[in-house]
């Protein structure tokens, strides 16, 4: 987050930088605390709706790295990925299609 920028404003900016998509931000769904040294992060997960833009590979200026691939995956495609390739939040549900049922604060 940049100083003075809300979580919602940060999410809109990050989507645009990293995917080329303009999004509108909906409700906060859940929060995760990720603690795997040296990284300790709190992640906020919101509903988003694509409002424009074109899906493309962007960059992550905070990490000074280029994103190598951006695409939408079906829930079946996510389920087929190895556990190590998925965000830890998917380990909290029995199938990827249930990720929207999470509500609360989770340590992963």
PyMOL commands that set and color helices and strands:
alter all, ss='L'
color gray80, all
select helices_A, chain A and resi 7-19+75-80+83-85+88-92+96-101
alter helices_A, ss='H'
color red, helices_A
select strands_A, chain A and resi 21-36+39-53+59-60+65-66+104-107
alter strands_A, ss='S'
color yellow, strands_A
deselect
rebuild
show_as cartoon
